[in-house]
Amino acid sequence: MAWRIYQYIRHLFYTRHRKGHGIHSPYLFEFVNKVLFNARATEAPEAIMKEHRKLRAAFAFARRSSVSMKYGFLLYRITSWFQPEMIIELGTGMGISTLYLSSGSPETPLHSIEGDKERAALAAQLICRCCPGPLSIHWGGMEEKLELILPLIPQRFLAFVDGNHHYEPTVDYLRKLMDRAGDESVIIMDDIYWSRGMHRAWKEVVSWPEVKVSIDLFHLGILLLRKDLHKTEIKIKF
Ligand SMILES: C[S@@+](CC[C@H](N)C(=O)[O-])C[C@H]1O[C@@H](n2cnc3c(N)ncnc32)[C@H](O)[C@@H]1O
């Protein structure tokens, strides 16, 4: 805990670029202004927020381990902006982040993996109630299910990595996803300061040559792979 608090203070200290100040790449400037900090201009999916509120009131897991509304809405804005050919989620939980991801790009097929049977069932019920888009929840171990999904993944995808928060599996999943990625994919890693191991995984992945821009928002990190971007590491107070 003390380590996380120290890291948060450090993050605030090194934070720059709010509202895109000092960012020279037009693509990145657009991303920061129109996606990250554009919550007011984008229509909030009220039905999703309503479901989210209900789940938070009923389940400790939804309060403790799922994305908050602020970050769920950010996932929604990112998929709305990016419109990927496929969305991959590692760690469905009860399906809250799944709902935000899918609603942002409702035509896009989404594959999500969850190892806990009860949560996977709750997620399936949530998805049936809200019908956001074509999506499949794969119940089973992450390694096994990811191996099945990998051959289906197109080059232009968005992945949200939010399961099995340990250094080795995280780096392994990221490596596998990276090997499928064309130069436009977007990968979001949750909980990059959750532990020293997760932070080490984030730092390692950021150093890979395929990653052109990394955006550290403290609670999550965003990796942009576009080849025409210069290698840049940004920290933002979000
Ligand atoms: C942080 S929760 C996901 C929360 C969800 N993304 C959300 O924001 O609503 C992480 C999930 O990953 C699942 N998980 C962790 N390790 C796993 C593994 N090795 N295989 C499959 N699922 C795993 C857990 O069961 C848990 O539900």
The ligand as an SDF file (V2000), in Angstrom:
LIG
                    3D

 27 29  0  0  0  0  0  0  0  0999 V2000
  -10.1170   -7.3230  -12.1400 C   0  0  0  0  0  0  0  0  0  0  0  0
  -11.2100   -8.6170  -12.5300 S   0  0  0  0  0  0  0  0  0  0  0  0
  -11.9050   -8.1090  -14.0750 C   0  0  0  0  0  0  0  0  0  0  0  0
  -12.8530   -6.9690  -13.9260 C   0  0  0  0  0  0  0  0  0  0  0  0
  -13.5370   -6.5530  -15.1990 C   0  0  0  0  0  0  0  0  0  0  0  0
  -12.5880   -6.3470  -16.2930 N   0  0  0  0  0  0  0  0  0  0  0  0
  -14.2970   -5.2710  -14.9740 C   0  0  0  0  0  0  0  0  0  0  0  0
  -13.6570   -4.2030  -14.9400 O   0  0  0  0  0  0  0  0  0  0  0  0
  -15.5160   -5.3010  -14.8270 O   0  0  0  0  0  0  0  0  0  0  0  0
  -10.1050   -9.8640  -13.0750 C   0  0  0  0  0  0  0  0  0  0  0  0
  -10.7820  -11.1350  -13.4930 C   0  0  0  0  0  0  0  0  0  0  0  0
   -9.8130  -11.9690  -14.1030 O   0  0  0  0  0  0  0  0  0  0  0  0
  -10.1060  -13.3090  -13.7770 C   0  0  0  0  0  0  0  0  0  0  0  0
   -8.8590  -14.0870  -13.8430 N   0  0  0  0  0  0  0  0  0  0  0  0
   -7.7230  -13.9070  -13.1250 C   0  0  0  0  0  0  0  0  0  0  0  0
   -6.8010  -14.8320  -13.4580 N   0  0  0  0  0  0  0  0  0  0  0  0
   -7.3590  -15.6070  -14.4170 C   0  0  0  0  0  0  0  0  0  0  0  0
   -6.8880  -16.7350  -15.1690 C   0  0  0  0  0  0  0  0  0  0  0  0
   -5.6670  -17.2330  -15.0160 N   0  0  0  0  0  0  0  0  0  0  0  0
   -7.7460  -17.2910  -16.0570 N   0  0  0  0  0  0  0  0  0  0  0  0
   -8.9910  -16.7880  -16.2380 C   0  0  0  0  0  0  0  0  0  0  0  0
   -9.4770  -15.7200  -15.5690 N   0  0  0  0  0  0  0  0  0  0  0  0
   -8.6710  -15.1380  -14.6660 C   0  0  0  0  0  0  0  0  0  0  0  0
  -10.6510  -13.2530  -12.3440 C   0  0  0  0  0  0  0  0  0  0  0  0
  -11.4990  -14.3520  -12.0990 O   0  0  0  0  0  0  0  0  0  0  0  0
  -11.3640  -11.9110  -12.3170 C   0  0  0  0  0  0  0  0  0  0  0  0
  -12.7510  -12.0440  -12.4650 O   0  0  0  0  0  0  0  0  0  0  0  0
  1  2  1  0
  2  3  1  0
  2 10  1  0
  3  4  1  0
  4  5  1  0
  5  6  1  0
  5  7  1  0
  7  8  2  0
  7  9  1  0
 10 11  1  0
 11 12  1  0
 11 26  1  0
 12 13  1  0
 13 14  1  0
 13 24  1  0
 14 15  1  0
 14 23  1  0
 15 16  2  0
 16 17  1  0
 17 18  1  0
 17 23  2  0
 18 19  1  0
 18 20  2  0
 20 21  1  0
 21 22  2  0
 22 23  1  0
 24 25  1  0
 24 26  1  0
 26 27  1  0
M  CHG  2   2   1   9  -1
M  END
$$$$
